[in-house]
Amino acid sequence: MQQNEPEEYSLVDKVSEQISTDVVLDLKSGIYNLFVSLINNQVVDYGPMQATQLAIDFLKEIIYNFEKAITPIEEQ
């Protein structure tokens, strides 16, 4: 430090501004959190067991639609 600059005191270390993230992992975490939020919002109306089953059924519908999209036309 130079003589004219005041010292900066902090209770925590400085954090680098550049943070690398794994985009795929972030997306998977986001999808998981949305799934949990869906269940939590349905628990009030349907109870924990039925809310979970409804959320699972929704995931199965998504899976079915994507699998159908990649199935060759002859097999449909």
Beta strands, then each sheet from edge to edge (+ up, - down):
end
